[in-house]
Amino acid sequence: MKFLRPLADRRNPHSLSSTFRRKRGKHLTGLLACLHPPITILDVGGEASFWETVDVARGANIVLLNMEPQSGDRFTFVQGDARDLSQFGDRAFDVVISNSVIEHVDDQPAMAREIRRVGKRYYVQTPNFWFPIDPHFLLPFFHWLPRAARIIVLMRFNVGWLTRADNRRDAEMLIDSVRPLSARELKRLFPGARIWRERFLGMTKSLVVYYGWSDKSSVSRSGESVGSAHM
């Protein structure tokens, strides 16, 4: 639906999406402020623009990992795969962060295991499966339809940011490229973590699972506990 695009456009600083990113950045800033600098941060699938919303202590080493090579001044850029972070040792980073990436990964358990392995702490955000509008397709209830029905819709109509698929294979690839998670699934992937819910109109729009901060922290207490085991 075209009228939803302005609300979901991250390029627009006044959009709903940008507002939520700033709110998330403030939440993350509060958690990072609890740590003693210097700190090391790995952002899996990270974008430099996200860090404009986060206030990080001077001296922090932020590593942005993506499948395609990147370059820049403020960050360390590395090429890699979220499902296999074998270039990094166990607990190599003070914090591992990932925003809206895990729903695009085919082997989500592998990504979760690697994040838990290389990070002393982690902070992972993903859209909530049970929110009625998926931010990738911007068509209410679309992601709840049977797979076959979604393929037909994509072959016949422009949906959200996407133009109509040329053929069935292209439609299948688009469907398979996004699999949003529920809170229950996150609990299985990240046992022992807490969940912070980003709400809109009383509904949970996105989920943030985070681990490694003291329960005494007021920011940490804002999330619900999801279990006791970790590794």
N, C-alpha and C positions, 0 to 999 in steps of 0.2 A: 504494500500500500504506500503510494507516493507521499501521502500526507504525514506518514510516520518518519520519513527520512530525516527531516530537520531535527526531530527529537533525538535521533540516533547518530547524528553526524558528529564524530569526535573532532573534526576540523573546526567546528563552530564552538567557540568558548562558552556560548550561552545555551547550548543544547542540553537536553536532559542527560545524555551520555557523558558529556564533559563535567556536568555538575556531580554526577556519581563518581567520576574519576578523581575529582578534587576531594570529595568526601573520603574516598578510599585512601587517597594520598595522606590526608590528615590523620586517619586511623593508623596507617603504617608509620607515619612520622612519630606518633606517640609511642609506638612499640620500639622503633629504632632509638629513640631518645633514652630508653632504659639501658642501652648497651654502652660499655666504655670504649671510646675510640682508641686507636683506629680499628675499623671493622672492615671485613671483606664481605661483599655481596655478589651473588650470582643471580642474574636475571635471565631466566630460561625463556627464550622467545621474546626477549625484551625490546622495548622501543625507547629511544632516548627521550622522546617527548613525554613519556610517563613521569620521568624524574623531574620534570618541571613542577609537578604537583607534590613532590616529597622534599621535605627539608632534612638533608643528610648532613651529619657532622663533617667538618673539614678533615681531610685525610682519609676518608672512606675510599676504598678501592672497589669500584663497581664494574663487574664483568658482564657484558651482554653477549649471550650465546644465541646464535641463530644458524639455520641450515645454510643460508647464503652469506658470503663474506660481506663485512661492512667495515667502515672506517670512521674515525672522528677523533676529537681532541680530549673530551672530558672522560671518556670511558675506555675500558679495555675491551676490544671486540674479538670474539673467538668464534670459530665455526664448529658446529657440533650438532648432535642429535639428542633431543630430550629423553629418548628411550635408552640411550647408552652414553653415560657421562664418564666413561672409563678413563678419560684423560685427567680426571680429578680423583684424588684420594678420598678416603672416608673422612667425613667431618672437615672437609677442606675449607668450607666457608662458614662464616658466622651466621649468615642468613642466605637462604635461597628463596627467590621470589619468582612468581609466574602469574601473568595476567591474561585471561582469556586465551589460553593456549591448549590446555589439556583436553578441551572438548574437540579439538582438531586432530588429536593424536590417535592412531588406530590401536596401539597397545597402551592403554591408559594405566594398567597396573605396573608396567615396566617404567613409565615415566614417574609414577608415584614412588616406586622403590628407589629409583636413582635420586630423586629429590630428598627423600628421607635419609639416604646413605651419605650424600656429600654435604648436607647441611646440618649444622648444630641446631638451627632453627629454620622454619620455613613459613611462607605466606603465599598461598595459592588461591587465586580467584577464578571463578567460572560462572557463566549464566546458569540460573536455576531451571532445571527441566520443567518444573511445575509452574513456572510463570507463563501466562498465556501467550506472550509474544516473544519469539526467539529473535535476538538482535541481528542475526545473520539474514533471516528471511523476511522479517517484519510483516508477517501475515498471521493474524490471530489464529491460534490453535493449529497452525500448519504442522508443527513438529510432533503433534499428538496423533496425526493421521497415520493410517497404515502406510508402510513403505511404498507399496504399489500406487496408492492414491497420490502420494507426494511426487512420485515420478511423473505421473500423468499431468499434475498441475504445472510442474516445471517445464514440461514439453509444450504446454499450451499457452502459458502466460508469463509475463515478466513478474518476478516476485522479489520484493524488497530491493536490494542493490543489484539483483541479478536479471539479466535479459533471458528471454526464453531459450531453453536448451535446444540445440540443433537436432539432437537425436537421443535415443534412450540411454546410450552409454554415458553421454555427457550429463544427463539428468541423474543417473545413478552415482556418478562421481561426485556431483554436488551434494547429494543426499549423504553419501558416505563420508564427506569431508567434515561434517559437523555432528557430534553426538553429545549434547548437553547432559550434565549429570544432576542427579538429585542429591539431597542431603544424606540420604541413606547410603547411596553409592560412595559419596565422599568419606563417610564414616568407615566404610570397608577399606578404602584405599589409603586413608590416613588415620589409623587407629591411634588413640591417645591425644589427638589434637582437639582444638576448639573450633567452633564454627561461629563466624560473625555474619549476620544476615543483612544484606542491603535491601531495604524495603521501599516500595512505591505503592501508594494507595492501599496500604495495609497488607500487601502481598510481598513475598520475598522475590525480588527481581534477580539478585545474584547472591552467590555464596562465597565466603572467604574462609578457608581452613588454614589455621595457623598453630604453630607448635614451638615450644622451647622457652617461653617467657614465664616468669614467676607468677603464680596465682595471686600474689600480693599486689601485682600491678593493677591499677584501676582500669587501664586500657585492656589488659588481658582478661579481666573479669567480665568485660562486655560481651564475651563470647560464651557459648554453651559448650560444656564438655562433651566429648563424643567417645570416651572410652579410656582405658588405662594402659594398654600395651602400645609399644612404639615400633621397635625393630623386631 
